[in-house]
């Protein structure tokens, strides 16, 4: 006797992909959820409003795929992706962003993401991207492949780095500090959030100013906005 297929049994084994959706805009989450929940093999089972909450939800729940926005409060999607890749190596990660940026794409790959989708075409590409990432197939939005490959080969021929990828201007810890500084937190508050001393925060902040050639918090904030660490 054959089992009657349920509406969600799109995969041969009837398995539904359990999705964590992280974005700090409720309306965006609602729209993306409608797209994903409309598919028989995809189900949003958890939501988060920032990267820190996304990591907590992923560790607490039974999640197959994390869909992360880039610019979120407290912890960015890229920062969350790095931590999730370390803590939950079996979890698949997809970046959903408004930034059509080669730099962010490469950063997403280095952070452990298997795909990169633009919000502007999420209704067209997101479902396909989710399925591709779950099959361990990298996904990048159509139209960007040629430019990315050309840029990669150009850097490789110039000898810009062993792997040909753009170099990170600042360390992961400095990026965490920069984001929190740009959000208006004091050194004491940042220290408490990152479990380091205020003096260590000040040292990282001084290094940031020197590395980036900047003078004050305002310039750091402008840089953070350009880098997609916070929303304008």
MARKOLDREN-509913 format. One record per residue: residue in one letter; x, y, z of N, C-alpha, C, CB in turn. Coordinates in pm, whole numbers, always signed. Glycine has a CB too. Example, Ala and Ser with C-alpha at 12.3 -4.5 7.8 and 13.67 -1.06 7.14 Angstrom:
! MARKOLDREN-509913
   res    neast   nnorth      nup   caeast   canorth     caup    ceast   cnorth      cup   cbeast   cbnorth     cbup
     A    +1319     -569     +780    +1230      -450     +780    +1320     -330     +780    +1131      -447     +905
     S    +1285     -225     +708    +1367      -106     +714    +1290       +3     +787    +1408       -60     +572
! end
This chain:
! MARKOLDREN-509913
   res    neast   nnorth      nup   caeast   canorth     caup    ceast   cnorth      cup   cbeast   cbnorth     cbup
     X      +85     -120       +0       +0        +0       +0      +88     +124       +0      -96        +1     +122
     X      +67     +212      -91     +149      +331      -99      +93     +442      -12     +160      +379     -244
     X     +185     +519      +49     +145      +629     +135     +103     +747      +49     +259      +669     +232
     X       -8     +809      +83      -53      +927      +10      +40    +1043      +39     -200      +965      +47
     X      +86    +1111      -64     +182     +1219      -49     +113    +1342      +10     +248     +1253     -183
     X     +174    +1397     +114     +120     +1518     +175     +159    +1639      +94     +167     +1532     +320
     X      +96    +1756     +116     +129     +1877      +37     +273    +1919      +51      +41     +1991      +78
     X     +341    +1880     +163     +477     +1927     +182     +582    +1825     +136     +499     +1960     +326
     X     +538    +1711      +82     +632     +1607      +43     +683    +1629     -100     +567     +1470      +55
     X     +762    +1734     -121     +813     +1762     -255     +941    +1684     -282     +838     +1911     -272
     X    +1022    +1660     -179    +1143     +1583     -194    +1109    +1436     -204    +1240     +1609      -78
     X    +1196    +1355     -271    +1168     +1213     -285    +1147    +1144     -150    +1280     +1145     -359
     X    +1219    +1187      -47    +1205     +1124      +84    +1101    +1195     +170    +1339     +1123     +155
     X    +1032    +1293     +114     +929     +1363     +188     +981    +1458     +292     +840     +1266     +253
     X    +1109    +1491     +289    +1170     +1573     +392    +1148    +1721     +364    +1319     +1543     +402
     X    +1116    +1794     +468    +1097     +1938     +458    +1220    +2008     +515     +968     +1984     +533
     X    +1272    +2107     +445    +1389     +2183     +489    +1345    +2285     +593    +1460     +2253     +369
     X    +1401    +2276     +713    +1364     +2365     +823    +1454    +2488     +819    +1375     +2291     +961
     X    +1394    +2605     +807    +1467     +2729     +781    +1460    +2824     +900    +1411     +2798     +656
     X    +1575    +2881     +933    +1583     +2994    +1026    +1599    +3120     +942    +1702     +2978    +1128
     X    +1514    +3219     +965    +1516     +3344     +889    +1557    +3459     +981    +1378     +3371     +823
     X    +1666    +3527     +948    +1716     +3636    +1031    +1724    +3766     +952    +1854     +3601    +1089
     X    +1647    +3865     +996    +1648     +3999     +936    +1589    +4094    +1039    +1567     +4003     +800
     X    +1646    +4214    +1051    +1598     +4305    +1155    +1473    +4382    +1114    +1707     +4402    +1192
     X    +1425    +4362     +993    +1303     +4428     +948    +1188    +4326     +944    +1323     +4493     +808
     X    +1087    +4350    +1025     +975     +4257    +1036     +903    +4238     +903     +876     +4307    +1141
     X     +885    +4345     +828     +814     +4335     +700     +893    +4251     +600     +789     +4474     +641
     X    +1026    +4263     +603    +1109     +4181     +513    +1095    +4034     +551    +1258     +4225     +520
     X    +1104    +4005     +681    +1089     +3866     +726     +953    +3810     +684    +1105     +3857     +879
     X     +850    +3893     +697     +715     +3848     +663     +706    +3813     +515     +611     +3955     +699
     X     +764    +3899     +430     +760     +3874     +286     +839    +3751     +246     +812     +3994     +212
     X     +959    +3738     +305    +1043     +3622     +273     +977    +3493     +323    +1184     +3637     +335
     X     +915    +3503     +439     +848     +3384     +493     +735    +3338     +401     +792     +3413     +635
     X     +661    +3432     +345     +554     +3397     +252     +609    +3322     +131     +479     +3522     +207
     X     +725    +3367      +81     +787     +3301      -33     +825    +3158       +2     +911     +3379      -80
     X     +894    +3141     +116     +945     +3009     +152     +835    +2914     +196    +1047     +3022     +262
     X     +742    +2962     +277     +634     +2875     +326     +537    +2836     +215     +558     +2944     +437
     X     +545    +2905     +102     +460     +2870      -11     +511    +2750      -89     +446     +2986     -103
     X     +632    +2702      -52     +690     +2586     -121     +668    +2459      -39     +840     +2608     -146
     X     +644    +2345     -106     +614     +2222      -33     +731    +2163      +45     +566     +2120     -128
     X     +856    +2200       +7     +972     +2140      +72    +1046    +2238     +162    +1067     +2086      -32
     X     +989    +2357     +187    +1054     +2458     +270     +959    +2505     +379    +1102     +2578     +184
     X    +1011    +2524     +501     +927     +2573     +610    +1011    +2658     +704     +862     +2454     +687
     X     +970    +2783     +726    +1036     +2870     +822     +990    +2828     +962    +1006     +3022     +795
     X    +1082    +2776    +1042    +1047     +2727    +1176    +1099    +2817    +1286    +1101     +2586    +1195
     X    +1182    +2917    +1250    +1235     +3010    +1351    +1272    +3141    +1284    +1358     +2949    +1425
     X    +1260    +3251    +1360    +1296     +3383    +1311    +1385    +3452    +1412    +1170     +3467    +1281
     X    +1466    +3547    +1363    +1553     +3625    +1451    +1563    +3767    +1398    +1694     +3561    +1463
     X    +1580    +3863    +1489    +1587     +4002    +1450    +1728    +4057    +1443    +1509     +4084    +1544
     X    +1828    +3977    +1481    +1968     +4018    +1468    +2056    +3894    +1466    +2010     +4113    +1585
     X    +2185    +3915    +1439    +2276     +3801    +1425    +2296    +3723    +1553    +2407     +3849    +1376
     X    +2299    +3792    +1666    +2318     +3724    +1793    +2201    +3630    +1822    +2333     +3826    +1907
     X    +2080    +3680    +1800    +1961     +3598    +1821    +1959    +3482    +1722    +1833     +3682    +1806
     X    +2007    +3505    +1600    +2010     +3399    +1499    +2098    +3283    +1544    +2060     +3453    +1365
     X    +2214    +3315    +1601    +2304     +3211    +1651    +2236    +3133    +1764    +2438     +3272    +1700
     X    +2171    +3205    +1854    +2103     +3140    +1967    +1992    +3049    +1918    +2046     +3245    +2062
     X    +1911    +3097    +1822    +1800     +3016    +1771    +1851    +2892    +1697    +1711     +3101    +1678
     X    +1957    +2910    +1621    +2011     +2797    +1545    +2067    +2690    +1639    +2121     +2844    +1449
     X    +2132    +2733    +1745    +2188     +2637    +1840    +2080    +2569    +1923    +2288     +2707    +1933
     X    +1969    +2639    +1944    +1863     +2584    +2029    +1766    +2495    +1952    +1786     +2697    +2095
     X    +1749    +2521    +1824    +1649     +2450    +1746    +1707    +2350    +1650    +1565     +2547    +1672
     X    +1618    +2277    +1585    +1656     +2178    +1485    +1644    +2245    +1349    +1566     +2049    +1494
     X    +1754    +2307    +1303    +1754     +2390    +1182    +1841    +2327    +1075    +1803     +2534    +1215
     X    +1794    +2328     +951    +1873     +2278     +838    +1945    +2391     +764    +1784     +2203     +740
     X    +1878    +2507     +756    +1928     +2618     +674    +1904    +2751     +744    +1861     +2617     +534
     X    +2008    +2833     +752    +1995     +2968     +807    +2004    +3069     +694    +2104     +2995     +914
     X    +1900    +3151     +680    +1899     +3259     +581    +1922    +3389     +656    +1762     +3263     +500
     X    +2037    +3453     +630    +2082     +3566     +711    +2095    +3694     +629    +2215     +3534     +776
     X    +2041    +3803     +682    +2064     +3935     +624    +2206    +3979     +660    +1959     +4039     +676
     X    +2266    +4067     +582    +2402     +4113     +610    +2403    +4216     +723    +2464     +4174     +484
     X    +2328    +4325     +708    +2332     +4435     +805    +2223    +4416     +910    +2316     +4572     +734
     X    +2264    +4375    +1030    +2169     +4359    +1140    +2231    +4414    +1268    +2129     +4209    +1159
     X    +2149    +4453    +1367    +2202     +4504    +1495    +2282    +4398    +1570    +2088     +4556    +1583
     X    +2365    +4446    +1660    +2448     +4363    +1749    +2550    +4278    +1672    +2359     +4271    +1832
     X    +2504    +4188    +1590    +2593     +4100    +1512    +2543    +4094    +1369    +2600     +3957    +1575
     X    +2632    +4115    +1272    +2591     +4112    +1132    +2567    +3968    +1086    +2697     +4180    +1044
     X    +2508    +3956     +968    +2488     +3824     +913    +2618    +3753     +884    +2406     +3834     +788
     X    +2720    +3826     +839    +2849     +3764     +811    +2915    +3717     +941    +2942     +3862     +737
     X    +2906    +3798    +1047    +2961     +3756    +1175    +2887    +3634    +1228    +2952     +3871    +1277
     X    +2756    +3634    +1214    +2677     +3518    +1258    +2713    +3394    +1177    +2526     +3548    +1246
     X    +2733    +3413    +1047    +2770     +3299     +961    +2902    +3238    +1005    +2778     +3343     +814
     X    +2999    +3322    +1040    +3128     +3269    +1086    +3111    +3186    +1212    +3227     +3385    +1112
     X    +3033    +3239    +1306    +3015     +3166    +1432    +2936    +3038    +1411    +2944     +3255    +1534
     X    +2832    +3043    +1330    +2753     +2924    +1304    +2835    +2818    +1231    +2629     +2959    +1223
     X    +2922    +2860    +1141    +3007     +2765    +1069    +3100    +2692    +1165    +3088     +2836     +960
     X    +3147    +2766    +1267    +3236     +2703    +1366    +3159    +2611    +1460    +3309     +2810    +1447
     X    +3043    +2657    +1505    +2968     +2583    +1607    +2880    +2471    +1550    +2882     +2678    +1685
     X    +2825    +2495    +1431    +2732     +2399    +1369    +2776    +2371    +1225    +2584     +2453    +1373
     X    +2883    +2295    +1208    +2938     +2275    +1072    +2840    +2208     +976    +3064     +2193    +1081
     X    +2739    +2139    +1026    +2643     +2075     +937    +2532    +2166     +889    +2583     +1958    +1006
     X    +2523    +2285     +947    +2418     +2381     +910    +2452    +2447     +778    +2401     +2487    +1020
     X    +2354    +2458     +689    +2374     +2529     +563    +2338    +2676     +584    +2288     +2466     +447
     X    +2411    +2765     +516    +2393     +2909     +536    +2376    +2979     +401    +2513     +2970     +613
     X    +2278    +3070     +397    +2252     +3149     +277    +2243    +3296     +317    +2120     +3102     +205
     X    +2313    +3381     +245    +2308     +3525     +271    +2204    +3590     +180    +2448     +3590     +250
     X    +2113    +3665     +241    +2010     +3740     +167    +2034    +3888     +194    +1863     +3696     +208
     X    +2064    +3965      +91    +2111     +4102     +115    +2065    +4199       +7    +2262     +4103     +122
     X    +2070    +4327      +41    +2042     +4432      -55    +2170    +4477     -127    +1976     +4552      +15
     X    +2286    +4427      -81    +2414     +4476     -133    +2464    +4391     -251    +2517     +4476      -22
     X    +2467    +4451     -367    +2521     +4387     -487    +2672    +4416     -487    +2452     +4441     -620
     X    +2745    +4337     -409    +2885     +4368     -383    +2973    +4244     -397    +2901     +4427     -245
     X    +3076    +4256     -477    +3174     +4147     -492    +3244    +4118     -360    +3277     +4182     -599
     X    +3279    +4225     -288    +3349     +4208     -161    +3263    +4128      -62    +3386     +4345     -101
     X    +3136    +4165      -51    +3047     +4093      +41    +3030    +3948       -2    +2910     +4162      +48
     X    +3023    +3925     -133    +3008     +3787     -181    +3125    +3701     -136    +2995     +3784     -334
     X    +3247    +3750     -157    +3363     +3673     -116    +3369    +3657      +36    +3491     +3739     -167
     X    +3332    +3763     +108    +3329     +3754     +254    +3227    +3650     +299    +3296     +3891     +317
     X    +3115    +3643     +229    +3012     +3545     +263    +3065    +3403     +243    +2886     +3567     +179
     X    +3136    +3380     +135    +3193     +3247     +111    +3295    +3212     +219    +3259     +3241      -28
     X    +3381    +3309     +252    +3482     +3283     +356    +3417    +3261     +492    +3581     +3399     +364
     X    +3300    +3320     +513    +3231     +3304     +641    +3159    +3170     +651    +3131     +3417     +660
     X    +3149    +3099     +540    +3086     +2968     +543    +2953    +2959     +471    +3067     +2927     +682
     X    +2910    +3068     +408    +2782     +3066     +336    +2796    +2989     +205    +2733     +3210     +308
     X    +2688    +2925     +165    +2689     +2851      +40    +2620    +2924      -73    +2624     +2719      +59
     X    +2561    +3041      -41    +2492     +3116     -144    +2473    +3261     -107    +2360     +3054     -175
     X    +2442    +3343     -206    +2430     +3488     -191    +2317    +3534     -282    +2566     +3562     -226
     X    +2211    +3587     -222    +2092     +3626     -299    +2056    +3771     -271    +1972     +3534     -265
     X    +2023    +3846     -374    +1981     +3985     -358    +1833    +3992     -319    +2006     +4064     -487
     X    +1800    +4080     -225    +1661     +4095     -184    +1574    +4143     -299    +1652     +4194      -67
     X    +1633    +4220     -389    +1555     +4277     -499    +1499    +4169     -593    +1640     +4374     -579
     X    +1561    +4051     -592    +1514     +3943     -678    +1485    +3817     -596    +1617     +3912     -789
     X    +1456    +3835     -468    +1432     +3720     -381    +1314    +3637     -429    +1407     +3766     -238
     X    +1212    +3703     -482    +1095     +3628     -529    +1130    +3537     -646     +984     +3724     -570
     X    +1238    +3569     -717    +1279     +3488     -832    +1384    +3383     -795    +1334     +3579     -940
     X    +1479    +3419     -708    +1596     +3335     -686    +1602    +3262     -552    +1716     +3417     -699
     X    +1529    +3309     -452    +1550     +3259     -317    +1520    +3110     -303    +1465     +3336     -220
     X    +1409    +3065     -356    +1373     +2924     -342    +1477    +2834     -407    +1233     +2897     -403
     X    +1518    +2871     -529    +1620     +2793     -599    +1751    +2792     -519    +1644     +2850     -741
     X    +1786    +2908     -460    +1909     +2917     -382    +1904    +2827     -260    +1934     +3062     -339
     X    +1790    +2824     -190    +1776     +2738      -72    +1798    +2592     -109    +1637     +2756       -9
     X    +1737    +2549     -216    +1750     +2410     -258    +1891    +2377     -302    +1652     +2379     -370
     X    +1956    +2472     -374    +2093     +2449     -419    +2187    +2435     -301    +2139     +2563     -510
     X    +2176    +2525     -204    +2264     +2521      -87    +2246    +2391      -10    +2236     +2641       +5
     X    +2122    +2342       +0    +2098     +2216      +69    +2157    +2097       -6    +1948     +2195      +89
     X    +2179    +2112     -136    +2245     +2007     -215    +2396    +2025     -218    +2190     +2005     -359
     X    +2447    +2119     -137    +2590     +2152     -134    +2637    +2209     -267    +2672     +2028     -100
     X    +2549    +2279     -336    +2584     +2346     -460    +2586    +2497     -435    +2485     +2309     -575
     X    +2698    +2565     -462    +2703     +2710     -438    +2604    +2784     -527    +2844     +2764     -461
     X    +2546    +2891     -472    +2450     +2970     -551    +2489    +3117     -545    +2305     +2949     -498
     X    +2492    +3179     -660    +2507     +3324     -669    +2405    +3374     -770    +2653     +3365     -709
     X    +2352    +3491     -746    +2245     +3542     -830    +2290    +3551     -976    +2200     +3678     -780
     X    +2203    +3516    -1069    +2237     +3518    -1212    +2282    +3658    -1256    +2117     +3473    -1296
     X    +2379    +3660    -1344    +2428     +3787    -1398    +2556    +3833    -1333    +2324     +3893    -1382
     X    +2589    +3778    -1216    +2709     +3823    -1146    +2828    +3730    -1169    +2681     +3834     -997
     X    +2802    +3610    -1219    +2910     +3511    -1230    +3026    +3560    -1317    +2855     +3381    -1286
     X    +2993    +3617    -1432    +3099     +3656    -1526    +3190    +3762    -1466    +3039     +3708    -1656
     X    +3131    +3863    -1401    +3211     +3971    -1342    +3298    +3918    -1228    +3121     +4084    -1290
     X    +3243    +3828    -1149    +3318     +3773    -1036    +3436    +3689    -1084    +3227     +3690     -947
     X    +3412    +3605    -1183    +3520     +3521    -1235    +3628    +3607    -1299    +3465     +3419    -1337
     X    +3588    +3709    -1375    +3685     +3798    -1439    +3769    +3870    -1335    +3614     +3899    -1530
     X    +3704    +3920    -1229    +3776     +3990    -1123    +3871    +3897    -1050    +3677     +4052    -1024
     X    +3824    +3776    -1024    +3909     +3677     -956    +4034    +3648    -1038    +3830     +3547     -931
     X    +4016    +3625    -1169    +4130     +3593    -1256    +4226    +3711    -1267    +4082     +3552    -1395
     X    +4172    +3833    -1272    +4257     +3952    -1279    +4346    +3961    -1156    +4171     +4079    -1293
     X    +4288    +3941    -1037    +4367     +3947     -914    +4468    +3834     -908    +4276     +3941     -792
     X    +4428    +3717     -954    +4517     +3603     -952    +4638    +3627    -1041    +4444     +3476     -996
     X    +4616    +3685    -1159    +4726     +3713    -1252    +4817    +3822    -1198    +4670     +3755    -1388
     X    +4760    +3915    -1120    +4842     +4021    -1060    +4917    +3973     -937    +4756     +4140    -1023
     X    +4879    +3854     -888    +4944     +3801     -769    +4896    +3867     -641    +5092     +3818     -779
     X    +4771    +3914     -640    +4715     +3980     -521    +4665    +3877     -421    +4601     +4076     -560
     X    +4757    +3819     -345    +4718     +3721     -243    +4727    +3581     -298    +4576     +3748     -193
     X    +4752    +3487     -209    +4771     +3349     -248    +4646    +3291     -313    +4812     +3265     -128
     X    +4531    +3323     -257    +4408     +3264     -309    +4333    +3355     -405    +4318     +3227     -196
     X    +4386    +3474     -430    +4323     +3563     -526    +4201    +3634     -473    +4287     +3488     -646
     X    +4170    +3621     -345    +4053     +3687     -289    +4091    +3822     -230    +3988     +3598     -183
     X    +3996    +3914     -222    +4026     +4044     -165    +4067    +4029      -19    +3904     +4137     -177
     X    +4166    +4104      +23    +4212     +4097     +161    +4117    +4172     +253    +4355     +4154     +174
     X    +4100    +4120     +375    +4018     +4190     +473    +4098    +4306     +530    +3971     +4094     +587
     X    +4044    +4427     +528    +4119     +4542     +581    +4132    +4538     +733    +4053     +4673     +539
     X    +4038    +4473     +802    +4041     +4467     +947    +4011    +4324     +992    +3939     +4567    +1009
     X    +4048    +4293    +1116    +4026     +4159    +1170    +3879    +4141    +1209    +4118     +4134    +1291
     X    +3841    +4017    +1236    +3703     +3989    +1278    +3670    +4061    +1408    +3682     +3838    +1295
     X    +3764    +4061    +1504    +3739     +4129    +1631    +3725    +4279    +1610    +3853     +4100    +1730
     X    +3810    +4337    +1524    +3800     +4479    +1495    +3667    +4512    +1427    +3918     +4524    +1406
     X    +3620    +4420    +1344    +3490     +4441    +1280    +3378    +4444    +1384    +3463     +4332    +1175
     X    +3386    +4355    +1482    +3287     +4354    +1590    +3289    +4486    +1666    +3312     +4236    +1687
     X    +3410    +4533    +1699    +3425     +4659    +1771    +3370    +4774    +1688    +3573     +4685    +1807
     X    +3406    +4778    +1559    +3363     +4885    +1470    +3211    +4893    +1464    +3420     +4863    +1330
     X    +3145    +4781    +1449    +3000     +4779    +1441    +2938    +4838    +1567    +2949     +4637    +1417
     X    +2986    +4796    +1682    +2929     +4841    +1809    +2959    +4989    +1834    +2982     +4757    +1923
     X    +3077    +5034    +1796    +3111     +5176    +1807    +3015    +5258    +1720    +3259     +5202    +1764
     X    +2994    +5211    +1597    +2906     +5283    +1504    +2762    +5285    +1553    +2912     +5219    +1365
     X    +2724    +5185    +1631    +2588     +5181    +1686    +2573    +5270    +1808    +2550     +5038    +1721
     X    +2685    +5331    +1852    +2677     +5428    +1961    +2709    +5373    +2099    +2544     +5486    +1964
     X    +2759    +5252    +2108    +2792     +5194    +2238    +2922    +5254    +2293    +2806     +5041    +2227
     X    +2929    +5267    +2424    +3052     +5314    +2489    +3151    +5200    +2499    +3021     +5372    +2630
     X    +3275    +5234    +2530    +3378     +5130    +2544    +3342    +5032    +2655    +3514     +5194    +2574
     X    +3284    +5084    +2762    +3243     +4997    +2873    +3133    +4901    +2829    +3195     +5080    +2993
     X    +3036    +4951    +2754    +2927     +4867    +2705    +2977    +4761    +2608    +2819     +4952    +2638
     X    +3068    +4803    +2520    +3124     +4709    +2423    +3202    +4599    +2494    +3215     +4782    +2322
     X    +3279    +4639    +2595    +3355     +4542    +2672    +3264    +4439    +2737    +3436     +4612    +2778
     X    +3151    +4486    +2790    +3057     +4395    +2855    +2994    +4299    +2753    +2947     +4474    +2928
     X    +2964    +4349    +2634    +2904     +4265    +2531    +3000    +4160    +2478    +2855     +4351    +2418
     X    +3127    +4196    +2469    +3227     +4105    +2409    +3314    +4035    +2513    +3316     +4183    +2315
     X    +3286    +4062    +2641    +3360     +3999    +2751    +3509    +4031    +2747    +3341     +3848    +2746
     X    +3538    +4158    +2721    +3675     +4209    +2725    +3674    +4339    +2804    +3734     +4229    +2581
     X    +3790    +4389    +2839    +3797     +4512    +2918    +3776    +4634    +2831    +3931     +4521    +2991
     X    +3733    +4743    +2894    +3716     +4869    +2821    +3849    +4917    +2764    +3656     +4976    +2913
     X    +3957    +4888    +2836    +4090     +4927    +2788    +4125    +4853    +2658    +4197     +4898    +2896
     X    +4088    +4726    +2651    +4112     +4649    +2528    +4028    +4704    +2414    +4080     +4500    +2551
     X    +3906    +4744    +2444    +3820     +4805    +2342    +3884    +4931    +2287    +3680     +4837    +2400
     X    +3936    +5015    +2377    +4001     +5139    +2334    +4122    +5111    +2245    +4044     +5222    +2456
     X    +4196    +5005    +2278    +4312     +4970    +2197    +4269    +4928    +2056    +4392     +4856    +2264
     X    +4163    +4846    +2049    +4112     +4805    +1917    +4061    +4926    +1839    +3999     +4701    +1933
     X    +3996    +5016    +1909    +3942     +5136    +1843    +4055    +5221    +1786    +3858     +5219    +1942
     X    +4162    +5235    +1863    +4278     +5312    +1815    +4340    +5244    +1692    +4384     +5325    +1928
     X    +4347    +5111    +1694    +4400     +5038    +1579    +4313    +5059    +1455    +4411     +4889    +1611
     X    +4181    +5061    +1477    +4089     +5084    +1366    +4111    +5221    +1302    +3945     +5072    +1414
     X    +4121    +5321    +1386    +4143     +5457    +1334    +4272    +5465    +1254    +4148     +5559    +1449
     X    +4376    +5399    +1305    +4505     +5402    +1236    +4499    +5324    +1104    +4615     +5345    +1326
     X    +4442    +5204    +1108    +4435     +5120     +987    +4354    +5185     +876    +4376     +4984    +1021
     X    +4241    +5245     +916    +4149     +5301     +817    +4178    +5447     +784    +4008     +5287     +867
     X    +4277    +5505     +853    +4312     +5644     +826    +4203    +5741     +864    +4345     +5661     +682
     X    +4138    +5716     +978    +4025     +5800    +1020    +4056    +5867    +1154    +3897     +5716    +1031
     X    +3970    +5966    +1188    +4000     +6049    +1305    +3905    +6030    +1422    +3998     +6191    +1265
     X    +3780    +5994    +1395    +3684     +5992    +1505    +3570    +5894    +1479    +3627     +6131    +1528
     X    +3477    +5889    +1577    +3363     +5797    +1569    +3277    +5823    +1446    +3278     +5809    +1694
     X    +3258    +5949    +1408    +3174     +5982    +1294    +3227    +5917    +1166    +3166     +6134    +1277
     X    +3358    +5927    +1146    +3416     +5866    +1027    +3407    +5714    +1033    +3563     +5910    +1011
     X    +3424    +5657    +1152    +3410     +5513    +1167    +3266    +5470    +1136    +3449     +5469    +1310
     X    +3170    +5550    +1177    +3029     +5519    +1152    +3001    +5522    +1002    +2938     +5618    +1225
     X    +3052    +5623     +933    +3033     +5630     +789    +3094    +5509     +719    +3094     +5759     +733
     X    +3211    +5467     +766    +3276     +5348     +708    +3190    +5225     +733    +3418     +5328     +768
     X    +3136    +5212     +855    +3052     +5097     +891    +2929    +5090     +803    +3011     +5104    +1039
     X    +2872    +5204     +769    +2755     +5206     +680    +2794    +5160     +541    +2692     +5349     +674
     X    +2907    +5211     +490    +2953     +5171     +356    +2987    +5021     +352    +3078     +5255     +315
     X    +3036    +4970     +465    +3076     +4829     +471    +2957    +4737     +496    +3180     +4809     +579
     X    +2838    +4795     +516    +2720     +4713     +538    +2708    +4656     +678    +2719     +4602     +442
     X    +2785    +4710     +773    +2778     +4661     +910    +2655    +4714     +982    +2904     +4699     +987
     X    +2609    +4832     +945    +2487     +4889    +1001    +2409    +4954     +888    +2519     +4991    +1114
     X    +2280    +4969     +910    +2196     +5036     +812    +2213    +5186     +820    +2049     +4999     +832
     X    +2205    +5258     +708    +2216     +5404     +711    +2099    +5469     +784    +2226     +5458     +569
! end
